[in-house]
Amino acid sequence: MRALIFTMTCGEGHNMMAKSLAGQFENKGVETKIIQVFGYDEKKVVNENKSFLWACKHIPHIYDYIWTKLCKKTSKDVSKRLKEAIPYMLENIEEFKPDIIVCTHLYASNNITYMRKHNMIDKNILVGTILQDFCLCPYWELSTGVDYVFQPYENTTDDLLNKGFKREQIITTGLPIRAEFADIIGGGNKHDDLRLHLNLPDKFTILIVGGGNGLGNTLKLLKSILKKNLDITIVIINGKNKKNYDKIQKYIEKHNISNVVNLGFVNNIIEYMSCVDATITRCGSSVISETLTRGKPFITREKMILNEKITKKIFIDEGCSLGLNKITDAGDKVEELLNNPELYKSMCENIKKFARPNASKDIVEFLIKGVKNK
């Protein structure tokens, strides 16, 4: 059996999902290959990623306007720009001859739907796509030709039905996350051992993450928390953002700050996420899904793009998260978690309802079973 996974780099979330699914397929003895939608042109892959990250950082209000406007429209066909990727996708399908195709980005499932409509690929290939967010972005009506869409939670079912999907196509699984997040690590000895391993003191600890690209003004956020003079430890993971790392390091050294651990890109982020008491994060679907598996409260950032704002509201309303309206709110929110144990406990309980650490395994087993039952 063979599985072909189409992904796209606009942020790292889609690629991470692809790798997670590939790992599960390979564990089941399924030969697997991951392909970029625009993989025929490396420059295009890089530019798509840069454009997305630039829009998130510099023009979120324009992004929101375009996103909202496009969501209100119903598109009849994929764009010319996206159709340019079809020959490359088709070449990989014909060469690899998959039994299963999985799309971790909407562009891929749009093109697969187009190919099926025009009888360009074997109709017996089982196709699944991942709804990669906690809400629908524009153009989902162009992906109805897949066999299944795997959604994070039930809140998007009606939206998918309105876009033209049939109820039997919609499967709720949660989002694929990295395999190391599959086991929820709670308190007790594991929690203490991890703190010791990471040289973290035994006190309330906040983790600040900005995704792999370290988005956000982390120094200003840090200053807001430090002003409160709380007896806490603060761990900052800057990802690939060396500029942020250098600014923070300079500030720490200048003011002789001893309770801040400043890190760049790390390969053991799960260890930090598993032993801290709360996380401050953006609302990308992947990082939120992974954060939920840790079972600890989180604080969501300010000035995000619209789909992240929707995710933010969902988890604030569900009592899993606190949210920043402005960056200077950070100190107040951390203090609220530290000094209100009942609130903290209730948030931990609420998070348990949403953590779906086995999504990748469940999706893969569902698709393999589907092929065997054909």
Secondary structure, DSSP 8 states (H G I E B T S, - for coil): -EEEEEE--SSSHHHHHHHHHHHHHHHTT-EEEEEETTTT-HHHHHHHHHHHHHHHHH-HHHHHHHHHHHHTS--SS--HHHHTTHHHHHHHHHHH--SEEEESSHHHHHHHHHHHHTT-S-TTSEEEEE--SSS--TTGGGGTTSSEEEESSGGGHHHHHHTT--GGGEEE------GGGSS---SHHHHHHHHHHTT--SS-EEEEE-TTTT-S-HHHHHHHHHTT--S-EEEEE-TT-HHHHHHHHHHHHHTT--SEEEE-S-S-HHHHHHHSSEEEE---HHHHHHHHHTT--EEE-SS--HHHHHHHHHHHHTTSEEE-SSGGGHHHHHHHHHH-HHHHHHHHHHHHTT--TTHHHHHHHHHHHHHHT-
